[in-house]
Amino acid sequence: MTNPPTLLGHDPLIEAELPIIHLVLNTDCNAWQLTAASGSPGVCRFCYRERNRVQADRETVLRVLDVLRAESAAHRVVFAGGDPMMPYDNHLESAVRHASELGFAVNLHTNGLLLQERFDGLREWVDVYSLAIDGPDAQVADWLRGEGYFDRFTANVAMLAGHGKTLAFNTFTAANSIGRLAETAAMIRSIGQRTPVEYWLISQYRPIGRSDARKADIYGFTPDEFRAAVAAIRADMDRIQIFEQPTRAETDPYPFRAWVLADGRVTVDLGSVASPRNEALGNLLEAGLAPLIRRSHALRNNEFDRSVLTGSAP
């Protein structure tokens, strides 16, 4: 059985076409408010953070969510960024409430630096809080994300566990931290005994079209080492789902992800490290969501058919 056409006349996306939607309210981040740890390369220097390039009023954000619901069978909206919790009104509280009322499961992906301040406005509507944590103690976590980050993380976990909230974790690994992945796994298992933990995403450095030899030297190590470390802890993680994202070659695509900006623009990750940034597709408030996502699948397929990626002559 298929869903009826939407108001714009499009056949809605089935879940297999777009199971999860990443919604971006802003593209800036507050991570660098922390001081870099002594001897570290700086705060979150592995990340290609940007200035904010999303502007939308509350009504527009809610209209975008309405289109997402009308034109897809996606089961979850992930509020990502940048970081969705910033020290200004980006309509996050209104957006997570509306998404929940539309029937989406709501995931908040954050560094948690402002979680304590904004929790009361979010707690009723967010289903999963995905927190960044890169190591089992301050020595590792603060080296990557700044002084005091690990203390903020542990305080956030205590608060969320005290309210019985479901957690997830996002870990970036580097050459000097991959050897401690088993300790991080033990910490996450311990948290899982206090409150539900849904999944753990473990990632390796991704150049994404902007090759940087210095960053590669700091953060890089072989994908084989990465996979071996993840394999060693996977069986011990009980019911916690493990997702791994190693560094990939140009011909090896990253998982498909479409990003919807709060003003309605839709971009897609074509999956190749050779792509300098996401491909801009159009605005769903004008073109609808379903046609843009179907076009994105075609673009992604073409990306990995192109001779420049296979090494053959044009």
PyMOL commands that set and color helices and strands:
alter all, ss='L'
color gray80, all
select helices_A, chain A and resi 31-33+58-70+92-101+115-121+138-145+149-162+178-192+213-219+223-234+284-287+289-303+307-310
alter helices_A, ss='H'
color red, helices_A
select strands_A, chain A and resi 20-24+76-80+105-110+128-132+166-172+197-203+241-245+257-261+265-269+279-283
alter strands_A, ss='S'
color yellow, strands_A
deselect
rebuild
show_as cartoon
